[in-house]
Amino acid sequence: LHHDMHHAAYVKGANAALKALKEIAAGQRDAGEVKHYERELGFHGSGHALHTIFWRNMSPEPGPPSPELKAAIERDFGGMEAFKTLFSASSNAVEGSGWGILGYHPLTGGLLVVQAEKHQDLTVQGLAPLLALDVWEHAYYLKYQNRRADYVKAWWNVVDWADVSRRYAAVLKG
């Protein structure tokens, strides 16, 4: 349901926005529509990107983070438990619908925990998402109803640190 309906809708919306923006560029649509379609692309494109990371960040048999990622978490958050506390608190505190995100920022050379309300609001430009947790109600309502904190706590049991570590290594390479 989550993947086949919700995620698919973001892919469809992003493709429609991209098509409309190409038509505006080609003079086939009114240029006054650009703001609308840029917003649509931001919303749907970000929804697609974050969902893609979200799915890949989970595994039924997760392992530990790489030594490099673990060292970065220790450097930037004081350790894995401190990081998990911050990430969980941030994810639980998203107002309405959105995401908890661990990202790497090239300007600081460090890791940040941020919220993304909806998919794109409150984001930090240039941040490369490494770990994304969907805290929209559609992600957890069928099993957890309105108990987001229980969902976030359970989610830690399926975090695929190998995937997060690969993402981290890739952003360090540039």
N, C-alpha and C positions, 0 to 999 in steps of 0.2 A: 504494500500500500504506500509506504513512505517513498520508496524508490520509484515504483511504477507510475504513481500518480503525482506526487509532489515534486520530486526531482525532475520528472519528465516535463512538467509544466514550466519549470525554469528554463530547460533547454529549448522548448518551443517558444517561450517568450523572448529569450535571447536571440534566437534565429530570426524571429519576426522583427525585432528591433534592428538587428544588423541589416536585414533586407531593406527596411524603411530608410535607414541612414544612407545606404548605397543609392537608393532612389532619390533622396534629397541631393546627394552629391552630384548625381547625373542630371539634375534639373527635372526629374519626373514627379517630384512631390514639392509641396510648398516648404520653403526653407524655414518658415515660422513653426514648423512641427519639430524642429531639431531638438529643442529643449525636452519635449515630451519623450522622444525616442532615446535621447541620451539618458534620461532617468530610467526608462524601461530597460535599457541595456545595463545600467548600473545595478538595478535591482535583480533582474533575471540572470545576468551574467555572473554576478557575485553569488547568487543562489546556486547556480550550476557549479561554479568553481569550488565553493565551500562544501557542497554536498559530495563532490568528487573526492576531496580530501577526507571528509568525514568517513565515507565508506572504506577508503584505503587505510585509514588510521585504526581500523578495528580488525581483530583476529580472534578466533576461538582459543588459540594457544599463544598468547602474547609472551614475549621475552623481555629482558631488560634493555634499557637504552645503551647505545654504544658508549665506550669510554669517553669519547669526545663530547657527545651530547650530555652525558652525566656531568662531566667537568664544567660545561657551560651552565647547566642548571645550578650546580653548586656555586659557581662564581656569581651568577646573576640573581639567585633567589635564596642562597644559603643552604640548599640541599633539596632533595626530592620531596620530603614531607612538607617543607615550607612552600615549595612550588605547588604541590597538590592542594594545599590549603588555600593559597591565593587563587589558583585557577578555578577551584570549586566555588569559592566565594564570589569570584567575578562572574562565573557562569550562572550561579543561582540568583545573582543580583540584576541580571539583564531585565530591563523593564519591558514587559510584553514579550515580543518574539525576537529571537536573535541567536547569537553564537558566543561561546567562549573560545578564544583563540590564543595559542602560543605561537609567536612569530619571531623571526630574526629580522633585525633592522640593520641594514648595511651602514647607515650613517653613524650609529652608535657602536656597531660591531657586537651587539648583545641581543639577548632574548627579552621579549616583552610579553606580558599577558594583557590582552585587550578584549573588550566586548565589541561586537558588531550588532547593533540593533537593526532589525530587519535583516538585511544581508550586508549593507554597505554603510549605514550610519555609524558614526563614532570610530571609523577605522583610521588607521595611521597610514598615510601615503608612503609607499615604498616598503612596507612591512611584507615579508614573505611568510605566509602561513605555513606552519609545520604541523600543528595539531589543531583540529577543529571539532568542537562539540556543538551539535545542533540542539538548542534549547527552545525551539518553537514547540508549542504543545503537540503538533502532529507527530513529533519525534517520539513522544513518550506517553501520550494520553491513554492509548488503548491498554497499556500495562500498568502505568503509574498514576492515572487520572491527573490530579493537580499536584502531585507530590514530586516536584522537580528535583528537590534535594536528594530524594531516594534514587531517582534516575541517574543523577550525576554521580552519586556514590557507587552505584552498580556499574556505571560505564567504565570506571577505572579498571575493572576486571577484564576488559577486552581491548584496552589500548595496545595497539601493535607498535611497540617501541622501535622495532626494526624499520618500519615504514617512516616513523618520525625521524629516526637517525639517518636514513637515506636522504630524506628531504633536507636535513640539516647539513649533511656532507655536500649535497648538491649546491646549496646556496653559498657555502664557503668557497666552493670552486669558482663560483661566478657564473 
